[in-house]
Amino acid sequence: MDRRRFLSAASSLAVVGLLPACAGQQTASTGPAPQVAGIGSRLSGGTAGPVGKRILVLVELQGGNDGLNAVIPYAHPLYRRLRPGLAIDAAEIRNVTADQGFHPSLDPLLDPLERGELAIFNSVGYPKPNRSHFRSIEIWEQATASDQYGSEGWITQALGKHPVFGRRAADADGIVVGTGNIGPLAGPGTRLVNMREPRQFLAQSESMAALAARGDVPGALRHLVRTQNEAVSAADAVKRKLTGRDRFPRRFAGDPLARSLSVAANLIADGVDVPVWKVTLGGFDTHADQRPRHARLLGNLAAALAAFRGAMTDLGRWNDTLVVTYSEFGRRAGENLSRGTDHGTAAPLFMLGGSVEGGFRGPAPDLADLDQGDLKAKIDFRDVYAGIVADWWNQPDNFLVRQGSRPIQVLRRAVASSGAAQQIPL
């Protein structure tokens, strides 16, 4: 096989995610607003199992989610003044604390909130924020400062030296389901499987295996083939367990995020052993006509997360599951002339799971204390990541801590007895 034919074949496989996306990567209702009962008043969940069996699901909200219309500081007098056309009607807001409420499209998340299985981190961001989609998501996915550049995702760095995952005990290090980038899993040390749906993955993985097995590959490309061997091995491990059976035919809707989480749930039910899953919901770059678009996106997000929670509960794995949302930035506090919002800075981050310490972290956004029209970040996202690595993967002395991050507690330490809404101090 000559170089041109090899690269042509490799390019066709890269489209479906079996070749690396970067050099060296191994990939194979309306109505009266309900007052929510106290957060944790129906506390459920329990204790997560062994570290090696815990599942982290990353949900990228691509485009920059408008946090102020998702988790709404409805009690702040400037909310409606800054957003005369975009502010959610008071009768529609689901008031969950004395000063914050949910967009009505987030209704499916009210139950996990009440049960103490949902944590909301307010005003998450980083110092000297960058408002470029490409640069800011890179910062979030590599866990760097805004003036630093890296080459590996934060998950790759966390898993690489982990006493359990570093020994390659799982079928793969991560699976990216859908069309999103590999971001947090980028780097030459990660065994990654990238699929849109299982049947396509099976067909394309066969092509990749045949390509990697060829002996007539030009010398300059042998390293590329060698880097795929572990990807093919990971794909084989997944294929051996994949049944193609849909165990949740009526639980998930048909939108892209729901389909991706359905694939993840079914693979987990098949026994696929992978510590990290990544899915993406795009469309959050709402510069114009935001209100109906954002409502639809939030509805898709909430319904898909609720369906995934139900599926993992059915499988007896909800206590072993941690779901984390993130976006490259929030939106500006004030609306623009196109009834939308432009690129901003800080935004809320959601974390769900049967073992999560539920409730609100940090105060509600202060709309009277803005930085040139943008929210000030009150929680550094790297502190959240450090808490995930410290608590979820039992690595208190992790690479983020060594870089100066202060881990935030993410797992429940004790069962709360109060029925009052929790405002958990940082």
C-alpha positions, 0 to 999 in steps of 0.5 A: 500500500502506498502513502497516498492510498493509506492516508485516503483510507485513514481519512475515511476512518477518522470521520467516524472516530476510529483514527485520532482527532489529533496527532498521537491520539489513540481512538478507535409546560406552563402554569403556576411556578411550583415551590420545590420542597427543601433540597434533600428533603427526600434524600436518596442515593447511597455510597458509590462502589469501588473506584474502578467501577465508577462512571464519569459522564461528561456532557458538553453544552457546546456553544456557551450556555446562557446560565442566567436563563437556566438557573435564574436569579429571579429575586435580583432586581436587575434581572428583568432590567438587563433582559427586558425581552429574554427574562423568563416570566415570574409565573413560569420560574420554578423557585428552588431557593429564596433567590434562584429558580429553574427555567421551566424546561428543566422540570425533569431535574426537579426530582433529583434536586429534591432528592439531593442528587443534583448539585448546582455550582454557581458562577463557574469560570476562570480568571482572565476569561477568553471569549473565543469558542475554540480557545475557551473550550480548550482551556476547560478541557485541558484544565489550564490557565487562560495564558497557558497551552497544553496538549493533553486533556484533564481526564488523560492527565488524571487517569495516566498516573492513577493506581487503578486506571493507569494499569489499563484494567478497563476495556478502554479509558473512554468512549465518546458517543456522538459528534463531539470532540475528544477534548478532555480525553485528548493525548497519546496515552488514552485508549479511546473509542469514538462512536456515533452508534454501535452498528456503524462502530462495528462496521468501521472498526473491522476496516480499522483492524484490517488497515492496522494489520497490513504489513506493507505500510510505508515506514513513515506511517508505521508509528501511526499504525502502532498508535492505533493498535491499542485503539483497535484492542479497546474497540475489540474489547467493546465489541466482545461485549456489545449485544446491540440490544436496546434495554430502554426503548421507551425511556429515551427521546429521539434527539441527539443527546438522548440517543447518545446517552441511550447508547452509553446506557446500553453499553454499560448494561452490556458490561462495557467497562469504561471509566469515562463517557463523553456526550455533546449537546450543541446549539447554545451559541444563541446570539439571536432569537434565544428564547425558543431555542434555549428553551428547547435545548434545556428541555432536551438536556433535562429530559435526557439526563432524567432518562439516563438517571432512570436507566442507571437506576434500573441497572443498579449503577446510579450510585456509581455514576457521576454526570457533569455538565460544562460549557466553554463560557456563559453569556453576557448579563444583558440581552443584545438587540437581536433578542439573544445574548453574546459570549460571556464568562461564568455560568452554572455547572450541574453535577448529578449522581446517587452519591453526589452532595446535592444543593447549591454551591456558592451564592447566586450571581450578583448582577450589580457587580459585573465586569464590563457586563459579564458575571465574575467567576466565583468558582474556578472550574479547576477546583471542581475538577480537582474535587472530582479526581480527589473524591470520585477517583480517590486521588487527593494528591492529584495533578490539579492539587499540585498545580494549586487547585483547591478541591471542592467536595463533590460526594455526600459525606453524611445524610442531611437531616434538614429539609431546608434548601442547602446553600453549601459553603465553599 
